[in-house]
Amino acid sequence: MDSIVLDPRFHDLLSLVKGFRNGVVYGTKIRFPHALVMTLLFRTGSPREKIASILSATKAHARGLAFFVTGYKTLMLLQRRLSASGKNSDLHTFIAGCISGYFVFGEKTSVNQQIILYLFSRIAMGLVGTAMKATDFKAPRNSFALFAALCWGMVMVLFRRDKTVLQDSLQSSMTYLYEDSNHWSSLKTLLWHNK
């Protein structure tokens, strides 16, 4: 069996299999603990409903990553084979990422939204880093503090003006922190229970 999996003729096909496998494993490793903690802390319902929710979120994340990796790698292989140079370019990468992202993560679900928001924040930081490298710009020592201040200032204004424009889980967290803390009916609801 090792002679087949190590045969260079099968490398491209087997890289798709391994990519799918890695998507499932990584998606499970990332989502299961997150879903478990969030469900135990914030979700109501029976134990059966909670387990179903954890497994559903884990399956959605693992499935999404597995299909994205497979789709992306397939499109990269096809483009490389169709390319006159026999190599992939940044344009190939962008096209494969766009097409796979559209079809795999295009539906607005809570899991997909979390993944896309995570990517967006990392992309924004990557673009800032790229611009800084291209210009040899050195960030001031307190640049992260300024960035943190702007983020918190903007989110607080958005929350105060119209919290419905914020993502559901952020709305819920901010309501708990900033609005629910204005109300209590006893010492118990002041310090022990929220409501």
Salt bridges, closest charged atoms under 4 A:
ASP7 OD2 - ARG9 NH2 2.59
ASP12 OD1 - HIS11 ND1 3.64
ASP12 OD2 - ARG80 NH2 2.90
ASP12 OD2 - ARG81 NH2 2.87
GLU179 OE1 - LYS163 NZ 2.84
